[in-house]
């Protein structure tokens, strides 16, 4: 199976890194990017790095790993291609929008991954668009599974998942940075504080996923009567910790809806 990536940035690099471990040969992957430096990078690493957009249309599966604002320009140039699987990786770009540019023989799969794909711990949601062959859908699913977990959802729910999984790494990075700042304030070195904070977040996430225990109960397990943790929890509640996160997520959701309307 030949695969092309239009756009060779972080998400493309993360997906490629996963699938070239034991699934797809580098010679079967074509990459096009407008940046000459990106072109050289993939060329030097042994991929089929091409200089024109049209040269990337030769593959069976084409990933559109570009920013949403570039989709119309690229899709207009893809109108003549036939019998391809087109995989979108962008907020605000619906299956129907993409299909409107393409020949009817092309099949579209909408996905929304997040950046932890880069370390094999990604979370990708996929939309089983009408008319996509099950075998081909499952093959694309297997590509994302090489770099993390995959959830299948209805397209009308994808904007909600952006706030929960696709954008949320930014909130988590802010949390880790803040925890580290607190450690430095109280005397820890920056490196030690970052390691402690990041490992605490990683371990807490694994506790949720691997024990199946509700996060509220896991929180209670850390909070002893009149102890240090419950004091911190009360301070967070007094300062609207949950409300701030929920408000931020709703703003994210609203923006995804705006993007879908072309705003």
Secondary structure by P-SEA (a helix, b strand, c coil): cbbbbccccaaaaaaaaaaaccccccccbbbbbccaaaaaaaaaacccccccccccccccbbbccccccaaaaaaaaaccccbbbbbbbcccccaaaaaaaccccbbbbbbbbcccccccbbbbbbbbcccccaaaaaaaaaaaaacbbbbbbcccaaaaaaaccccaaaaaaaaaaaaaaaaaaacccaaaaaaaaaaaaaaaaaaaacccccaaaaaaaacccccaaaaaaaaaaaaaaaaaaaaaaaaaaaaaaaaaacc
